[in-house]
């Protein structure tokens, strides 16, 4: 039986959605194969194992019944706080990252797990970081001839100094309506549509509450939104069926996405587009997965202009909500999908550690800059 750490929560505006994703993952894991170690990360980046972790009510109040952990590992071991020091708590064989947004999905946790020599279900540092920042992501799209809509972006300090220029630049390059987004958030948080300058200014202020980098995108008016998931690593990539969520004309807020149970808000799964579009989107998804160097399961969102049938890549989600399991029901149960993700992560880790990360040389022995490195001037 493998000790499987599930990381969730995090110092992120998507903290609560991460908890839901983690509970869905834990509930569908094969408990005969894995001993689950649920590692909750609070808003202050404190780690703990919560005893009654499936009780969602405890996360909205002060959590008392928990084991406090050290924020890190020692040779693959989670460490438990003890007095002014620490002791070994649990050895981890493999980890699943369920943290959405900053301080988790952006490569920070992936980097820590990589340094600790722990196989990780999901993308590594580079793919996670690039996939988190919508501006860098779209620049990678453009560099690889992957179609995306026109956009502008700016930093908070630039907007403070020259807001009039930035507003005019967006109006000239994009025109109304346009979508204003924090560059590093998902789940519709801080995202709004602007139909005039007044709304544009209001929406920029809202977005700046969540991020210092803002992206404004051109709207595809004759729109169908289409999503596709990929799973695998390296050249071993599978694509899912397609889904169609609500589009921007009936734009779903955060609350509508996650707090309402309405048939009007449900997605259409396994949608067929015809005209060769299904194959085009799946081919684009495979290309994006490989270009970004992704691993595990991702979801890639597209914008389809129904008048021209032109497809635009909108964004890649390296840790999609619910692990996009609903897009894989034609191929895997959620439990089977998790088994595959865990097995793939272990195989990828085994391949990676075969490389030689050390190179013996005489550089230090033959260094003649000084007789002693201790005498180097700093």
Phi, psi and omega in degrees: 000135182265140172278116187246112178273129176248113180267134182205167185092238175100159177279081188204152175292345179260021181308309185292323179294325177298320179298316179297314178302316182297317180295323176296318179297310183299319181294339183253003176284147176282104186290347176280345179259330190228137167263114187281130174244096183281113182255105180271133178249120183275182184293346177259012182068019174281138181260144175200157171257111183273126184297312182261052191293339181279349177277100186295338182294333185289340182282345179266003178225185182288118181277118183254319184275088183207161173255115181282134183247159170280142182283071180162191186227162170229104178054046178085001180260134165288143183249138180256139178290137177216107183061232178269001181236217182202165174217165180295137181249306182203134175279137184250126179271328182201153183230148173243126179265113177252013182279115177273146172082199183298156177062030178190297180282346187274009177102349182295313180289323177300320178295318180296317180292324178295316178297330181273003179060043179245124176303136184241128171283112180128179184287155179278195187299308187295307182299321180295314182294314181293322180289343181278323185267110186296332179289309178297320179305312183289330175293326174293320175305308184298321182293340182246022177057037174261118187295135174215163183287162177294148181207160169230160178211162180199163177261158183303317181294327177292320181293326179295328184269326186216057181297321182299318180295319181294317179298315180295320179299318178295319181295320181288314186279332187243316185074162179271150355283159177219157182253130180255129184222144162296142185289339189235036179224160175228202177057027178067011180286125178073009183258130181212159178261134178249127180252355178201176185295321180300315178293325179297315179295318179297316183290328176295318179297321177296313181297324181292345175290339185249342183202153178271348178247129183240140175239136177240129187240149174291141179271136171270109189288318181268071199255138158234130175268132181230134179241148178220141179253151173234150176220144179137203175197155181059230178270358180270083187237130173248147175249148183269183167290170181262152175233156176233106175276179174295146179263182189296337182294332173237053191305127180276127173282174177304311182297320180293325180292318194243344186248349180253144177244079185236138178298334181293337184263358183286153181272158173263117183261145180061047178286144178248122185264328183074184178058025179077005184288325179301312181293322180298315181293320180292322177294318177298321181297316178298318180297315181296317179304316182285318180301318181280347182070041184284163172218162178077221181244136176228164171232131181246128184257137183236156173244127181245122174278112186288343178277321183257348186060025177274136181254133177240131173287127182265304178195161175248136177249109185281344170228082183290150177304136182060017183055026178052030185297332180295340178273355184245007184296340177284343183242322185219146164288167179300319179298318178294322178297317179295320176301316180296316180298319180292314179298318180296319182295323179291320178295317180295320178298317180298323178292319183293321185283355176287339181288152181272115182259003179239145178224113181287133179212170177256019184303310183292320181297321185261007180294121188248011182295332179199161180291331183219133179297336180292343182266002179296134178282131181256000000 
